[in-house]
């Protein structure tokens, strides 16, 4: 979150982007972009707004991560959902429901299910899959779009990859390696959703897209928007923090 994995927590963490050389492969560029919200370690806060045909809601989150294997997302507001959390530690993923004091392990079959009623999935939130591991990546366009020099890439699943997307299209600005949009297609080639990136700014000393909008193709009036409020990188945190005990408290 599959990619977008490249949302939320992922929505959260980053390698400093630099200009890519003409010799760099499509895979190398996507790998760097895919890590843009990761970092070696990170901590951040964000607000997620969900708009559907029948209701709207907003939640705030605090997120920690370590590399690509460890992530913890904790809901801080509204009060009715405060303390709900999602933990990824290695290959295991859990949700914690504070009202019933229950910890639930998420099976692989439910990774593409909605997270907190949003258009993002559990996979998006904890970045379970990685683009460069699950997809073959090729250039599909190089040149100017709307006055900006960009690369566009076509990602197709590797035969052994357990992913749901039939293909992904990805656009990246050449000058600073900032992603601008990603389009996700099903196995029949039908567009399912579009993720757009905007409000590029320096946070935690690094250039990042501070806003991400996810739009489902079959419900054009709906969206989920994530806005980063703060980000810091290379924090002092280790694997022991990402425990079931931390899941229940999610406090450092």
Secondary structure, 3 states (H helix, E strand, C coil): CCCCCCCCCCCCCCCCCCCCCCCCCHHHHHHHHHCCCCCCEEEEEEEEEEECCCCEEEEEEEEEEECCCEEEEEEEECHHHCCCEEEEECCEEEEEECCCCEEEECCHHHCCCECCCCCCEHHHHHCCCCHHHHEEEEEEEEEEECCEEEEEEEEEECCCCCCCCCEEEEEEECCCCCEEEEEEECCCCCEEEEEEEEEEEEECCEEEEEEEEEEECCCCCCEEEEEEEEEEECCCCCHHHCCHHHHHHCCC
